[in-house]
């Protein structure tokens, strides 16, 4: 199992548009084969900062996500909203373990 934690910094004037585009991406991403979680968090003290917690059953499932129409649409839609490039870090999931 693989998880990626992505830090996203959005221009303050683009927050609402970013949230709308991200909601659509989230709703489709959770339907993907191999998706375990796709959580979107907004910083409580700075509404222009977001964290994505993306968990997939395998590297292949995580890679397949980046080929979906909804991801590609999201990526292109939110690109001009970014205050700086997204920062994604992959992690191995230790717990909970698959049974």
N, C-alpha and C positions, 0 to 999 in steps of 0.2 A: 504494500500500500504506500502511496506517495501523497504528500500534502505540499502545497505551495502557499506561502503567505506573501501576499502582494500588497505593498504600500503604494497608495495612489494619492497624489497631491493635485487638487483641482483649483483652477482659477476661481476666486470667490463668486464672480458674476456668472459662472457656469455651473454652479452646484446643482441647481434644480434640473437643468437639462441633463447633466451627468447622471443624476439619480434616476430620471425617467428612462434613459438609455440602458442603464445598468440593471434596472428592474426587468426589462425585457430579456436581457442576456441571462440573468439569474433564472427566470422562469423556464427558459429553454434548457439551460445547462443542467438543472436538477433532473431533467428527463433523460439525460445521456446514459447510455450503457456504461457501467463502470464508475459512474459518479457516486460518491459516498456523501459528500457535503459540498455546498457552494454558498458559503455565508458571506454577506456583505455587511461590514460594520462602519459606522460613521463616528469619528472622534467626538466625544462629548464636549470637549473644550474648544475644538476647532472644526467647525462643520465642513471645511474644505479638505480635510484629511480623511481618507478611507483605508480600510484594511479588508482584503478579500482572503478568506480561508477556503481553499479549494482542495478537496480530498478525492482521490481516485484510487480505484482498486489496483491499477498498474500504471507503469510509465506509458504503455501503449494507449490506455484510455485517456490519460492526461494529454498526450500528444494529439489524439483524435479530436479533443475539444478544440484545439487551435485550428482545426480544419473545417469546423462547422460554419454554416452560413450565419448563425446568430452571433458567434464570436467575431467573425470577420466584419460583420455589420457594426457590432459594438465597437471594435477596435478603430474602425475608420470614422465612426460617428464621434467618439470621445477624444480622438487625437487632438483637435484644436482646443479642447477644454483643459488640457493638462498644464499645470504650472511647471512641472518638470517630469522627466521620464518615469514611468512606473518602475518599481523595484520589486522583483519577485525572487524569493529564496525557497528552494526545494528542501523538504524535510522528509525523513522516514517516519512513518507512524509506528510507534512501539505499542501503545495501548489506546483504545481497546484493540485487541487482536481479533482477526476473523476466526470464527469457530468452525 
